[in-house]
Amino acid sequence: MKWCLGIGLLLALTGLASADEQTERIFARARTLNPGLQDFTAQIDINMQADMGPIHYKPKLQGTYYFKQADKHKLDLNGGPKELRKYPSIFGFNYPQMERFNSTTQGEAVLNGRPVFRCHLEPKWNGDNIKSVDYLVDKENYTVAQAVTNYRNEGVLTLDFEYTRVGNFTVFESLKASADFPSMAATANGEARYSHYAFNQNLPNSLFGPAGKKVSLSVNQVQGRL
């Protein structure tokens, strides 16, 4: 089971009142994608190009990606420029915290022959740096195909996902990321590939504690800080 998803989705909506029932049902189904999965580790290999003003990086990074239900992530990378490693990792994914957002489902589309739901979310609080997040969610298996985050400083972060089946579980095969932040003269493009999965190892919660979060943040944390 493999498909490449590479379509941009930018919607401008106003007057949203709350998280609507259809959107909440979609993400509730998405969270039940892998019954029986408690945690996993995977090898992660990243090819990346980042431009931050006059500084240009094109590193190849390798490390370990950790996941534990629900929405605990950690990414340990080996090597790479020290300056680049100060930046939060975007090569992980959290489902949206629906209580933070007003939302609506904007019909359906077809990507590479597969039907998807189009979900639009806007933060309830004006102080949030996120302007909106648009998700494409596979209508048949409820995997998240794409997430596009628009920021109030005109920045855009786009994540495209490919999935594969490993044993009884549907997991990432690759994650492509593209970021453009004109106000900071920063752009980045990268692809992470995941392999060598190991499941249900009883990973301790302490692995995902404050010390780990300082060096490894998931995409929702990135969205809240940029």
Backbone bond lengths (Angstrom), bond angles and torsions (degrees), N, CA, C in turn:
res aa  C-N    CA-C-N  psi(-1)  N-CA   C-N-CA  omega(-1)  CA-C   N-CA-C  phi
1 M - - - 1.449 - - 1.513 108.38 -
2 K 1.300 114.73 107.54 1.461 117.58 -173.95 1.521 109.18 -153.55
3 W 1.303 116.45 132.24 1.456 120.16 173.08 1.515 109.67 -151.88
4 C 1.292 115.88 152.29 1.462 121.44 -178.24 1.514 108.18 -103.32
5 L 1.318 116.86 130.69 1.455 121.65 -175.88 1.513 108.41 -122.01
6 G 1.301 116.24 113.03 1.458 118.90 -174.69 1.493 113.00 -141.22
7 I 1.357 118.13 55.85 1.459 120.67 -178.55 1.512 109.00 -121.73
8 G 1.296 117.98 135.19 1.464 122.38 178.44 1.516 110.23 -82.97
9 L 1.350 116.92 141.92 1.455 121.03 178.92 1.515 108.64 -135.99
10 L 1.343 118.32 110.24 1.455 122.41 179.06 1.520 107.67 -123.79
11 L 1.338 117.79 114.16 1.461 122.42 -178.36 1.521 109.04 -115.53
12 A 1.311 117.20 140.07 1.460 121.45 177.45 1.513 107.96 -113.74
13 L 1.324 116.82 106.12 1.457 121.53 -176.06 1.521 109.45 -124.51
14 T 1.327 116.62 149.70 1.455 121.69 176.97 1.518 108.67 -134.88
15 G 1.339 115.09 165.05 1.452 120.48 173.49 1.512 113.99 76.10
16 L 1.324 120.44 20.53 1.448 120.98 178.56 1.522 109.30 -72.68
17 A 1.324 116.26 140.81 1.456 119.04 -174.29 1.515 113.07 -104.68
18 S 1.320 118.76 -37.42 1.453 120.76 -175.23 1.514 108.50 -166.06
19 A 1.343 115.17 176.46 1.456 119.60 173.67 1.526 107.82 -70.97
20 D 1.327 118.17 116.06 1.454 119.18 -175.23 1.521 110.25 -78.59
21 E 1.317 116.16 160.59 1.454 121.76 -172.16 1.519 111.98 -65.08
22 Q 1.331 118.39 -37.59 1.452 119.96 -178.74 1.525 111.39 -65.81
23 T 1.342 116.53 -43.96 1.458 119.61 178.25 1.519 110.85 -61.86
24 E 1.325 117.48 -42.96 1.456 120.47 179.12 1.519 111.07 -63.44
25 R 1.332 117.86 -37.86 1.473 120.70 177.94 1.526 110.61 -65.60
26 I 1.331 116.76 -39.91 1.467 120.56 -179.69 1.521 110.71 -60.66
27 F 1.334 116.98 -47.84 1.456 119.31 -177.62 1.524 111.84 -75.52
28 A 1.330 116.94 -27.47 1.469 118.61 173.65 1.527 109.96 -64.00
29 R 1.340 117.56 -40.63 1.465 121.26 176.11 1.520 110.93 -66.49
30 A 1.338 116.70 -39.96 1.463 120.40 -179.62 1.525 111.16 -60.61
31 R 1.322 117.10 -36.83 1.464 121.03 -178.71 1.521 112.63 -69.28
32 T 1.323 117.60 -16.52 1.467 120.91 -179.89 1.528 111.25 -101.40
33 L 1.327 116.62 21.17 1.462 121.34 -175.80 1.523 112.52 -57.53
34 N 1.323 118.24 -40.82 1.468 122.04 -173.72 1.527 111.00 -122.42
35 P 1.322 118.18 78.72 1.465 118.60 176.73 1.523 110.41 -61.40
36 G 1.309 115.29 137.16 1.456 120.19 -179.60 1.521 113.96 91.76
37 L 1.340 117.92 -9.75 1.456 120.25 178.57 1.521 109.99 -87.32
38 Q 1.326 116.55 121.13 1.456 121.85 177.75 1.521 112.14 -104.65
39 D 1.330 117.33 -40.25 1.457 120.25 179.38 1.517 109.00 -160.61
40 F 1.330 115.99 165.78 1.451 120.11 172.23 1.529 109.84 -158.11
41 T 1.316 114.55 161.75 1.455 122.08 167.36 1.526 107.57 -124.05
42 A 1.328 115.92 153.81 1.461 121.01 177.37 1.515 109.25 -150.22
43 Q 1.314 115.58 147.48 1.467 119.48 169.79 1.517 107.85 -73.04
44 I 1.331 115.73 138.95 1.459 120.28 179.01 1.528 108.74 -125.58
45 D 1.334 115.70 131.52 1.459 122.71 177.46 1.519 107.86 -121.41
46 I 1.339 116.63 126.50 1.460 121.50 -172.90 1.522 109.89 -122.90
47 N 1.325 115.71 128.21 1.461 122.54 166.44 1.525 106.70 -107.45
48 M 1.314 117.00 127.74 1.463 119.65 -171.62 1.510 111.13 -144.25
49 Q 1.317 115.58 146.82 1.456 122.03 171.23 1.512 107.84 -130.23
50 A 1.319 116.60 124.18 1.464 121.25 -177.69 1.519 109.69 -130.84
51 D 1.316 116.17 136.35 1.457 122.81 176.44 1.520 108.08 -124.07
52 M 1.321 115.97 119.39 1.461 122.24 179.42 1.513 107.79 -125.87
53 G 1.346 115.38 90.97 1.456 119.64 -174.51 1.517 109.63 63.93
54 P 1.331 118.16 -126.66 1.463 120.87 -178.90 1.529 113.16 -82.02
55 I 1.335 117.73 -2.63 1.460 121.00 -176.00 1.528 109.56 -96.18
56 H 1.326 116.46 130.51 1.460 121.69 -177.75 1.530 109.37 -126.42
57 Y 1.311 115.30 129.13 1.453 120.86 178.00 1.526 109.39 -124.28
58 K 1.318 115.97 145.27 1.453 121.33 173.10 1.526 108.32 -142.50
59 P 1.326 115.75 65.32 1.460 119.09 -174.23 1.532 112.92 -85.19
60 K 1.323 115.23 157.35 1.448 123.43 167.05 1.518 106.29 -115.20
61 L 1.319 115.97 119.11 1.447 121.39 -172.99 1.522 110.30 -118.37
62 Q 1.322 115.50 151.53 1.458 121.02 176.69 1.518 108.50 -139.95
63 G 1.310 116.13 148.91 1.449 119.92 179.19 1.507 111.41 -176.04
64 T 1.335 114.84 -154.58 1.460 122.06 -178.27 1.516 109.64 -126.32
65 Y 1.324 115.24 133.97 1.463 122.04 176.73 1.528 107.69 -106.24
66 Y 1.345 116.04 129.43 1.459 122.41 -179.59 1.523 109.24 -114.29
67 F 1.323 116.14 141.07 1.466 121.21 177.24 1.513 108.93 -139.61
68 K 1.338 115.56 140.20 1.454 120.55 173.00 1.511 109.02 -143.72
69 Q 1.314 116.80 139.33 1.451 120.86 176.91 1.521 108.81 -64.12
70 A 1.333 120.61 143.35 1.460 122.04 -11.34 1.532 108.13 -105.78
71 D 1.305 115.04 126.69 1.456 122.34 173.63 1.529 114.16 61.47
72 K 1.304 116.87 38.93 1.465 120.95 169.53 1.520 107.64 -104.84
73 H 1.333 116.29 128.40 1.455 121.43 -176.86 1.518 110.34 -136.05
74 K 1.317 115.24 151.39 1.450 120.79 172.75 1.519 108.14 -153.07
75 L 1.325 116.14 140.21 1.456 122.11 179.75 1.520 108.94 -128.69
76 D 1.323 116.74 117.41 1.460 122.50 176.11 1.522 108.42 -107.53
77 L 1.339 116.76 119.11 1.457 121.65 -179.06 1.515 110.95 -110.73
78 N 1.316 114.88 146.28 1.457 121.45 176.00 1.518 108.93 -103.21
79 G 1.324 117.10 131.70 1.459 120.88 175.58 1.511 113.04 72.41
80 G 1.355 115.26 -163.95 1.451 121.51 -177.04 1.513 111.21 89.88
81 P 1.338 117.74 157.01 1.471 121.07 -179.71 1.522 111.67 -59.22
82 K 1.314 116.57 136.79 1.458 121.16 -178.82 1.519 111.25 -59.33
83 E 1.338 117.41 -39.97 1.459 120.74 -179.16 1.522 111.16 -61.60
84 L 1.341 116.01 -41.96 1.458 119.70 -178.55 1.520 111.33 -67.35
85 R 1.314 117.18 -35.07 1.455 120.51 -177.05 1.520 112.55 -71.99
86 K 1.347 117.48 -10.49 1.454 120.04 175.23 1.529 111.30 -72.42
87 Y 1.336 116.82 -20.60 1.453 120.39 -176.14 1.519 109.99 -82.86
88 P 1.354 117.49 146.14 1.468 120.09 179.95 1.524 111.46 -61.77
89 S 1.303 115.13 151.49 1.455 120.58 178.17 1.526 109.76 -81.37
90 I 1.321 117.05 137.38 1.461 120.95 174.67 1.516 111.10 -106.53
91 F 1.342 116.60 3.99 1.455 118.94 -174.45 1.524 111.90 -93.28
92 G 1.309 114.63 50.39 1.446 123.92 172.55 1.514 107.74 -155.36
93 F 1.325 118.32 169.16 1.458 118.78 -172.44 1.520 110.49 -143.56
94 N 1.321 116.20 132.86 1.456 123.67 169.44 1.519 109.22 -113.76
95 Y 1.326 116.84 141.80 1.456 119.14 170.54 1.526 109.25 -68.14
96 P 1.326 118.32 150.38 1.468 119.90 -177.55 1.526 111.59 -66.42
97 Q 1.325 115.42 144.03 1.457 121.24 172.55 1.524 107.01 -81.29
98 M 1.316 116.69 101.70 1.458 121.06 -168.18 1.519 112.82 -61.63
99 E 1.340 117.39 -27.46 1.461 118.87 -179.58 1.518 111.81 -67.46
100 R 1.325 118.19 -16.16 1.472 121.71 179.40 1.523 112.07 -81.71
101 F 1.335 117.95 -14.91 1.459 120.22 -165.87 1.517 113.26 -125.33
102 N 1.332 115.12 148.98 1.443 122.97 157.54 1.527 106.63 -88.25
103 S 1.310 117.45 142.16 1.458 117.80 -171.84 1.516 111.60 -149.02
104 T 1.321 113.99 162.85 1.452 121.86 174.26 1.517 108.83 -155.48
105 T 1.320 116.50 153.11 1.460 122.27 173.29 1.518 108.04 -98.79
106 Q 1.330 116.51 122.75 1.458 122.61 -173.81 1.527 111.08 -102.32
107 G 1.313 115.39 55.48 1.454 119.54 175.57 1.519 112.84 74.02
108 E 1.340 115.27 -154.31 1.454 121.60 -175.42 1.522 110.21 -131.95
109 A 1.324 116.07 163.91 1.461 123.10 174.90 1.523 107.39 -144.24
110 V 1.314 116.24 177.87 1.460 121.55 177.19 1.517 108.47 -127.41
111 L 1.334 116.99 125.15 1.458 123.04 178.03 1.529 109.33 -118.66
112 N 1.314 115.36 118.83 1.459 119.39 178.08 1.524 112.25 49.64
113 G 1.334 114.23 41.25 1.454 120.17 177.27 1.512 115.10 82.42
114 R 1.322 118.10 2.78 1.460 121.36 -178.60 1.530 109.68 -114.61
115 P 1.327 118.33 132.54 1.470 121.28 178.17 1.524 111.38 -74.80
116 V 1.340 116.02 140.21 1.464 121.50 178.53 1.520 109.97 -133.89
117 F 1.323 115.73 149.26 1.456 122.17 167.66 1.521 108.88 -82.06
118 R 1.344 117.03 147.75 1.455 122.83 174.20 1.528 107.77 -111.50
119 C 1.314 116.32 114.66 1.463 121.98 -177.25 1.526 109.72 -116.13
120 H 1.318 115.76 131.25 1.469 121.67 -179.12 1.517 109.04 -117.07
121 L 1.342 116.96 128.21 1.459 122.76 -179.45 1.521 110.16 -124.21
122 E 1.332 116.33 139.40 1.456 122.74 174.36 1.525 108.98 -130.54
123 P 1.335 118.62 135.48 1.475 120.98 -179.68 1.524 111.36 -60.57
124 K 1.314 115.48 146.53 1.460 120.81 178.46 1.524 112.41 -77.14
125 W 1.363 116.64 -20.91 1.464 120.33 -174.80 1.515 109.87 -109.25
126 N 1.322 116.37 129.17 1.463 121.16 -177.64 1.518 112.65 -63.94
127 G 1.331 117.71 -23.63 1.450 120.52 -178.78 1.510 114.04 -73.08
128 D 1.325 118.01 -10.23 1.462 121.44 179.75 1.524 109.16 -71.47
129 N 1.339 116.88 135.73 1.462 120.48 179.76 1.522 112.46 -72.09
130 I 1.338 117.24 -15.56 1.459 120.68 177.82 1.526 109.25 -78.19
131 K 1.304 116.18 131.03 1.469 121.21 174.38 1.519 110.57 -87.26
132 S 1.328 116.64 -44.95 1.457 120.76 178.70 1.521 109.42 -165.21
133 V 1.339 115.62 158.60 1.460 122.39 173.24 1.521 107.84 -131.55
134 D 1.332 116.05 129.65 1.462 121.56 178.79 1.523 109.09 -114.72
135 Y 1.319 115.50 126.97 1.459 121.50 -179.22 1.526 109.97 -115.03
136 L 1.319 115.97 141.77 1.456 122.78 166.05 1.523 106.77 -109.60
137 V 1.327 116.88 121.10 1.461 122.21 -175.60 1.520 108.83 -119.92
138 D 1.326 116.38 125.00 1.456 121.67 -178.56 1.526 110.28 -57.48
139 K 1.322 116.18 126.93 1.452 121.01 -174.47 1.527 112.74 -71.93
140 E 1.337 117.18 -24.89 1.461 120.27 -175.51 1.525 112.65 -89.96
141 N 1.349 117.15 -42.73 1.464 117.88 -176.58 1.522 113.68 -118.38
142 Y 1.325 117.96 -1.07 1.469 124.00 173.70 1.533 113.43 63.79
143 T 1.322 117.45 28.60 1.459 120.03 166.55 1.527 108.54 -79.79
144 V 1.332 116.62 148.05 1.460 121.37 176.26 1.522 107.87 -81.26
145 A 1.330 116.26 117.03 1.458 121.15 -176.71 1.525 112.04 -84.57
146 Q 1.313 116.35 -37.15 1.459 120.25 -177.89 1.524 110.28 -154.48
147 A 1.327 116.25 146.98 1.463 122.48 172.83 1.522 108.48 -133.18
148 V 1.328 116.99 123.90 1.465 122.65 179.26 1.524 108.22 -119.14
149 T 1.328 116.62 116.68 1.458 121.77 -179.97 1.520 109.40 -106.86
150 N 1.324 115.80 126.14 1.460 122.88 176.02 1.524 108.63 -107.21
151 Y 1.342 115.61 130.55 1.455 121.19 -177.22 1.525 110.76 -105.56
152 R 1.317 115.34 158.41 1.466 120.49 -178.29 1.527 112.03 -69.06
153 N 1.332 117.23 -19.57 1.467 120.38 177.01 1.524 111.68 -90.14
154 E 1.339 116.69 18.06 1.464 125.06 177.27 1.530 112.72 76.67
155 G 1.312 117.71 7.79 1.454 119.79 175.76 1.517 111.87 -76.41
156 V 1.322 115.79 153.50 1.471 122.33 178.74 1.524 108.82 -136.62
157 L 1.319 116.74 132.19 1.458 122.88 174.95 1.525 107.97 -122.42
158 T 1.336 116.89 122.68 1.456 122.17 -179.24 1.514 109.87 -118.15
159 L 1.324 117.09 128.54 1.455 123.23 177.02 1.524 108.82 -119.97
160 D 1.331 116.50 128.96 1.463 122.93 176.75 1.520 108.94 -119.87
161 F 1.329 116.13 135.77 1.454 121.27 -171.56 1.533 111.93 -117.88
162 E 1.326 115.67 141.47 1.455 123.45 165.85 1.523 107.42 -119.55
163 Y 1.320 115.79 143.34 1.453 120.68 -177.49 1.528 110.36 -121.93
164 T 1.327 113.98 160.81 1.451 120.65 175.33 1.524 107.93 -144.25
165 R 1.312 115.67 165.16 1.459 121.29 178.70 1.520 108.75 -103.72
166 V 1.332 116.38 122.30 1.460 122.08 176.77 1.524 107.02 -123.09
167 G 1.317 116.93 112.28 1.458 120.16 -174.77 1.516 110.38 60.89
168 N 1.330 115.93 -123.70 1.470 120.57 -179.05 1.524 113.23 -94.34
169 F 1.335 117.10 4.65 1.450 119.27 -169.70 1.530 112.80 -119.99
170 T 1.338 115.29 145.31 1.463 122.98 172.63 1.519 107.85 -96.16
171 V 1.342 116.23 119.49 1.462 120.84 -172.70 1.521 109.68 -135.99
172 F 1.346 115.74 170.29 1.459 120.73 177.10 1.525 110.67 -61.02
173 E 1.317 116.09 137.27 1.455 121.03 162.32 1.528 109.41 -100.56
174 S 1.353 115.64 -41.70 1.458 119.49 175.85 1.515 109.61 -153.39
175 L 1.332 114.55 158.84 1.452 121.98 176.24 1.525 107.06 -137.20
176 K 1.330 116.33 120.29 1.458 121.33 177.55 1.521 108.89 -101.72
177 A 1.316 115.70 133.69 1.461 121.65 -177.87 1.514 110.28 -124.57
178 S 1.335 115.69 138.24 1.457 121.87 175.64 1.521 108.17 -137.68
179 A 1.335 116.24 125.76 1.462 120.95 -177.69 1.519 109.97 -129.39
180 D 1.324 116.08 140.16 1.455 121.80 178.42 1.522 108.11 -141.18
181 F 1.350 116.34 115.72 1.456 121.86 -179.42 1.525 108.97 -127.13
182 P 1.355 117.51 87.08 1.466 121.21 -176.00 1.516 113.74 -57.07
183 S 1.327 117.80 -36.61 1.467 119.86 -176.49 1.522 111.86 -66.49
184 M 1.329 117.35 -22.11 1.462 121.32 178.67 1.522 111.94 -108.63
185 A 1.331 116.66 6.96 1.466 121.68 -177.16 1.523 110.78 50.39
186 A 1.337 115.64 43.94 1.458 120.38 -175.81 1.522 110.32 -126.23
187 T 1.325 115.61 133.26 1.470 122.23 172.72 1.518 107.72 -137.15
188 A 1.320 115.38 153.46 1.464 119.97 177.70 1.517 109.31 -154.60
189 N 1.324 115.57 144.12 1.454 122.78 173.63 1.520 107.70 -137.84
190 G 1.302 116.05 137.17 1.452 118.06 -179.73 1.509 111.34 -160.79
191 E 1.321 114.85 162.74 1.453 121.66 175.14 1.512 109.01 -136.48
192 A 1.316 116.03 130.23 1.459 122.38 174.76 1.517 108.54 -108.06
193 R 1.316 116.02 136.93 1.459 121.73 175.25 1.524 108.57 -118.97
194 Y 1.328 115.68 136.38 1.453 122.72 -174.27 1.524 109.72 -111.64
195 S 1.332 116.59 138.59 1.465 120.44 -177.87 1.527 109.37 -155.82
196 H 1.331 115.95 175.50 1.468 122.25 175.95 1.531 111.33 53.44
197 Y 1.311 115.35 54.64 1.459 120.69 -179.56 1.529 111.78 -71.94
198 A 1.330 115.09 145.15 1.458 122.71 170.29 1.525 107.45 -135.20
199 F 1.330 117.15 129.77 1.456 121.43 -170.29 1.527 112.11 -112.17
200 N 1.351 113.09 152.37 1.463 123.46 169.70 1.524 111.76 48.10
201 Q 1.349 113.93 62.46 1.462 121.39 179.53 1.526 112.47 -99.03
202 N 1.336 116.49 7.40 1.467 120.98 -178.49 1.532 110.91 59.66
203 L 1.328 115.79 50.73 1.461 120.73 178.76 1.523 109.69 -63.11
204 P 1.329 118.15 133.08 1.470 120.43 -177.71 1.525 111.50 -74.21
205 N 1.328 116.32 148.93 1.461 120.40 177.15 1.520 111.73 -61.36
206 S 1.327 116.70 -29.12 1.460 120.27 -179.40 1.523 111.98 -61.50
207 L 1.328 117.32 -23.99 1.460 120.82 177.90 1.517 111.23 -62.19
208 F 1.334 116.47 -27.91 1.463 121.77 -176.19 1.523 111.32 -106.11
209 G 1.337 116.71 21.37 1.452 121.33 -176.17 1.513 112.78 -72.67
210 P 1.353 116.53 -174.19 1.472 121.65 -176.12 1.511 113.50 -55.26
211 A 1.331 118.35 -36.72 1.464 119.64 -178.16 1.510 110.96 -63.31
212 G 1.358 115.41 -40.32 1.455 118.59 179.39 1.511 112.45 -69.18
213 K 1.334 116.96 -36.89 1.451 119.76 -176.54 1.522 112.28 -68.66
214 K 1.327 117.76 -23.30 1.457 119.82 179.68 1.524 111.72 -65.92
215 V 1.330 117.11 -28.42 1.457 119.68 -176.41 1.512 112.07 -109.92
216 S 1.326 117.46 -7.02 1.451 119.09 -174.91 1.511 110.05 -148.49
217 L 1.330 116.68 108.38 1.450 121.33 -177.73 1.517 110.22 -115.95
218 S 1.331 115.55 144.51 1.452 119.99 178.86 1.519 110.33 -79.74
219 V 1.320 116.28 175.07 1.455 120.34 -173.00 1.534 112.23 -65.09
220 N 1.347 117.89 -35.47 1.457 118.64 178.72 1.519 110.90 -65.44
221 Q 1.336 117.52 -36.51 1.460 119.97 177.68 1.523 110.48 -68.24
222 V 1.318 116.99 -37.56 1.466 120.68 175.57 1.518 109.82 -61.09
223 Q 1.351 115.86 -44.80 1.452 120.22 -178.04 1.517 111.23 -60.88
224 G 1.334 117.84 -31.88 1.448 120.44 -179.73 1.512 114.24 -80.98
225 R 1.344 118.18 -14.80 1.455 120.64 -174.04 1.517 113.47 -107.28
226 L 1.315 118.42 -26.45 1.460 119.75 -176.73 1.524 110.97 -73.03
